[in-house]
């Protein structure tokens, strides 16, 4: 008896860290947890009815309690009958024949990629099969060796979640169809969590020989940072987490690979700026004491700011040359072509994954079969579906239009709120600049040798304004996220795909304005509408005394570069720290009690319960982060050629950080299908088109490239092809006696200059634009038109030359459809023969007339 008791204890402890029921046979496909609140009878009644309804549809349940709390775990197992029924409903594709198409021969010099490869059993965890949608009535048509392992765990938990989302938690006689679904039960606190189990601990294999230990393989070969140079095991990711997560990591990996080429070209352009450092004639003139040291510039603000010498901008002028050179123009054109190649090659890669992962024609299934439970419950009206000829719920057109209008108005209101906040920050900059200039004019910090020259009114204004802007961004982000989810729920999207696409568009529009607005302001507005001395432009009119901001003495391009570096790198560094540190700290705190117990008593469901929930929008934020980064490296890349290099370094880290947190810090996500990256593909295409326009305008209006070229080719006094004399040519004179008393600074200097092309005082057309200004403007507009036409022509040609679907993939899809038709035809014929022979018709050996024999040519033609 003692031996039997010891064996029972051992088995209990063993199966506590198992993915099977106590019998060691039935697999745990899903786990529900709840805290038994005995005072709340309503929750108890909901759970009782809900679990009884789950049993009615065929699921098997087993309940476990947690030793140190009132937490209970309901383990769910889906038997074969349930899996087969819902696999038929969801049209899940399963294998029916081994793939007989030979693989492509290895490429020459293939041995060079050996260090980056992973073992074959990790890269291809399953054999390659031809597949067809599962049909329960034809189960013997498919390659079923073992019913318990035929459907992989990811498919099993997907089916169970589909049932959980549609099961009612009230009795049928109550008649309230809205009371259904695990989401509502989680929201009202009836259950605390719902999740599928990881198959083992991530740092060691499972002790159970029947368990796959795929989580361990993912951690060992994918999630560790030391694997950063290795290829990603996409097939294993897809098998464990489902196609939706797999397609995200496939896209992220492809994006990172393509960034390598952009980073190399951008680095070469930056090196070109370094090598041509000594040829920078205009910077030499600015730094020259006899030229820049004798040019007195007009004040940058009214009354409080004084005159300043041009050579004070010597350092910023040299720094600006690193990015404002001919190489930058070439790189802007290159990036316009690169982004087209990236999108076109990704379409080909995506098409290949669609075939390999059985996602061809998936969208139709998604639209017709996988309706959101919320849509089914809230849409009480029904109409006939012309395709399926079945009654289905629908939303009346009047209600749909009203909801869309309200949603659009809400989004416009929040975008307007962001713009208003940005205008407020700009007004703050204009208001406090003069105050800082007055306070810091005789400040003690000016006497500091090291940091004194850097503590300037411009720096103080920028730092305080950036802090205010950052706080506003964070507050608006937090508030708008909830608003975006609320208005998307209000629209009642029909499918999960439609829901995510609607939410994606709303969030991206908001984030686009939020993150890029400051860069757009510096690139296209700052320093463009300042007027001239004696007739300055003011933000809200002269009564406001908020004089429009001029560019930094080093020029607007270097300021745009600085802004881009700070926002982009700061966001990436903070994002990676937050993604890695916050889940780890929360898990460490959540599992603190479990650390006091022996590891053998810490069950598999308890371990996963203490992890963070990945959530329905987990991937959404990952995509959003990367697409915002994509905007930084394309929209403003003309100002900072090293942006792709910074993005490449970040993404190499990002892939492993995302893999690490998904494998070690989060519960196993519910498997879901996705045939593409969804609405993000259209957003990327829109950003790509906009990037050509923004970079053309940056080169034309933000940099000094066009004015320098016009001077060198048309206005050099000696007709020489050099830049000598450019600085004096680009400045205009102003008679300081014409300053208004309210604008005139306290100190006196004469003469005084400002950056513009205007006639000098005393001229018949004094202070109006010279002909050179109009020539430069015409050259800028011509450059924009030429650059856009050249880049767009190349883009459309490249898009036309590269087909979206590779030819070998098209051939495989056609062969699979042909085989499905042929095999099903033969299967039905043989089945009918057997049926007729069993009914005593052994003498009839001919093919029945209802199944005439077709040649392969006819079957193939019908299929194609």
Secondary structure, 3 states (H helix, E strand, C coil): CHHHHHHHHHHHHHHHCCCECCCCCCECCEEEEEECCCCCHHHHHHHHHHHHHHHHCCEEEEEEECCCCCEEEEEEEECHHHHHHHHHHCCCEEEEEECCCCCCCCCCCHHHHHHHCCCHHHHCCCCCEEEEECCHHHHHHCCCCCHHHHCCHHHHHHHHHHHHCCCECCCHHHCCCCCECHHHHHHCCCCCEEEECCCCCCCCCCCCCCCCCHHHHHHHHHHCHHHCCCCCCHHHHHHHHCHHHHHHHHHHHHHHHHHHHHHHHHHHHHHHHHHCHHHCHHHHHHHCCCCHHHCEECCCCCCCCCCEEHHHHHHHHHHHHCCCCHHHHHHHHHHHHHHHHHHHHHHHHHHHHHHHCCCCCHHHHHHHHCECHHHHHHCCCEEECCCCCCEEECCCHHHHHHHHHHHHHHHHHHHHHHHHHHHHHHHHHHHHHHHHHHHCCCCHHHHCCCCHHHCCHHHHHHHHHHHHHHHHHHHHHHHHHHHHHHHHHHHCCCEHHHHHHHHHHHHHHHHHHHHHHHHHHHHHCCCCCCEECCEECECCCHHHCCECCCCCCCCHHHHHHHHHHHHHHHHHHHHHHHHHHHHHHHHHHHCCCHHHCCHHHCCHHHHHHCCECCCCCHHHHHHHHHHHHHHHHHHCHHHCCCHHHHHHHHHHHHHHHHHHHHHHHECECCCCCCCCCCHHHHHHHHHHHHHHHHHHHHHHHHCCHHHHHHHHHHHCCCCCCCCCCHHHHCEEEECHHHCCCCCCCCCCCCCEEEECCECCCCCCCCCCECHHHHHHHHHHHHHHHHHHHHHHHHHHHHHHHCCCCCHHHHHHHHHHHHHHHHHHHHHHHHHHHHHHHHCCCCCCCCCCHHHCCCCHHHHHHHHC
